[in-house]
Structure formats: C-alpha cells, structure tokens
Amino acid sequence: MKLVIDESRCKGCNLCVLVCPYGIFREGTELNSRGIVAPVLDRPERCTNCRLQALYGRMLCGVCHMICPDQAISWVEEKPFEPHKVEVEF
Amino acid sequence: MIAPDWFREDRLPHIYCTGCGNGTIINCTLAAVEEMGWKRDETVFVSGIGCSSRAPGYILTDSLHTTHGRALAFATGVKMARPDLHVVVFTGDGDLAAIGGNHFIHACRRNVDMTVICMNNHIYGMTGGQGSPTTPPGAISSTTPYGASEPAFDLAELAVAAGANYVARWTSYHVKELTKAVAAGMQTPGLSFIEARTQCPTNYGRHNKLRSVSAMIEHLRSHAILVAKRDRLVAEGKPIPEGAFTVGELVRRNRPAMGVQR
C-alpha cells in the first residue's frame, strides 16, 4: 500500500503534521497549482499502515486519515516491485 | 476505515474553511456507521442550518436539510413515520442550543430513538462569528467585542438532565474515542447525544489569539479532562482547572425509548 495526499482536495491545514506519530508529514514550502501549500511526505514507506495493512487485514493507526477534514489522505494499492533496466550515462 | 463510497465525490472538496473540524466529525460518523453495518438506503441524515448542517450534503444517502433549529422536530417525524430507518442528526451549537433549545430538551424527554451529533464550535461560524449560547465567558466574538459576559450552556449536562439515554462529549482531536462514542450511541436505543467540540480557526480562533489550526487544537486538547479525572479531583477536594470541560461518556441508561421497532 502507498500513502497519497490528494492535492485537489487538501486545503493545507497541516493537521496531519500535528497527529502523525512517525512524523511522515512535513509542512510544505511550495504553492501548488491551486495556491495551497500542501504538506509533503517524508519517507512514506515508514507508515505502519502501508507496511502491515495487508498482513493484519485491517486498518492500523490511520489517525491522519480520520482527522483530515478534507478527506485528502488515503492509501492506494501498489504494484509489486518489478526490476527494470536502468541506463547509466557516463 | 471509511469507505469512500459514502461520500458524494462530485461535491468534494467541501466548502468548510481550512482546518475546520466539521470534516473530521463527518469522517468519525461515517466510520461509526460503517462499523454498525447500516445500509445506505436505511440511513437518513437530518440537519438544520449552519456550517455543521451542510454535512449531509456531502454524504450519499437520503437526507433532510431543514429549517433553522428544527432538525430534531423533522427527525422525530421521520422516525415516527418510518421506525425502520436509522436517523442521525447533525446540528451545530447555534442550531441546537439557541434557536432549537426547546426541541432539544423535548426530544431528550421523549427519548426518540436517534443519534444526535452536535458540532460545537462555540460560535455562529457561517454568519460572521456572532456569540452563541456556548461561547465561553471572556471569549471575543463580533457581538461580544469586550468578551462574553454570560455563562455558557453545557449541552451534555443539559441532555443528561433532560433524559437522553446516552450522552458523551469528545473533541475533534480525539478521533478514535469520538468514533467509539458515536458507535456506542448508535447501538443504544433511545436518544443518544454526542457533543463534539470542534475548532473554528476562521471566526473563533482569529479573535481569541488562536489563529492557527494547531493552536486551536492544542487549546481543545489541553482543556479537556476525563470524567474520571474530574471525579477524582472533586473527591480529593482539589480545584478543577479554569476553562476545563469534561470529556468521555457522561451517562448510559435504559429509560423507555420512543420509536424503537419491536
């Protein structure tokens, strides 16, 4: 699972920054196309729900999802990792 | 976990200001509805007028957006006509305590089987921040520019005295506890009243030195004391801190309820 912020809904209240126990959300610095400073994700793979939701079969933690007044935080399914070729230019 | 199919996705993002707590209360209510396993065509959301009362407009069920303060009167009618429906009422403090105070105490007295969620933001947010009956003493609003001089209504205690079957109070910071309280209220037959104190940074915080959302949430969090702690302080004879309000389950009882399907 992957943590995403829907920037078309976020109004930049930074409540997620306040509540996340892992400090994954950081206050943003740049305006987006709607004129809102949305929070940015700092290494979202640390989120317990991303890692263990499939294993436990239920929502873990999820405080940011519940407190977000704009319903902007959600988890989306991720494709399993596929190895791909990387071309390195010298 | 809130299923996204309860939201009317085409109406989102909603009109609430940045950092408004009403969206959080909608999340908690829908999580509780999801936990109860109610069907979408068996649930009715009723609301009056105000910021809080726009909530059913973002939920994909049948809903009633009624006149100012009369949400409980309409909801009683819905429950009497169709006792098989689950009725949830969203109101604000100006809606429930000021203009609809009479409907509120009589709905509690009759103990109609529904769940009432009051989003108490201490102010009339939609019309420009006028003082409401729940504005704390000393708070500055546009109709109380020198600080509110009247004592405030304690809505949860009022519901206990009027006879509701389940009464709880939480804030929009305590999301997990609020979800549990709403679910417990939905399971209880008879009127269940859940007061949710929310932040209003735009119209309340701006005049009261709580301009940022985090300052307002921190103010709510630090002024909430649990019922057990309040009881302990009273038993020890210690003073209760100034401006503190109790949170937690205030009453759960089995008075005869009206409109329960047999």
Interface residues (C-beta under 8 A of the other chain):
Chain A: S8 R9 K11 G12 C13 N14 L15 V17 L18 R58 M59 G62 V63 H65 M66 I67 C68 P69 D70 Q71 A72 S74
Chain B: M1 I2 P4 F7 L12 P13 H14 Y16 C17 T18 G19 C20 G21 N22 G23 T24 N27 C28 A31 S172 Y173 V175 K176 T179 V213 S214 I217
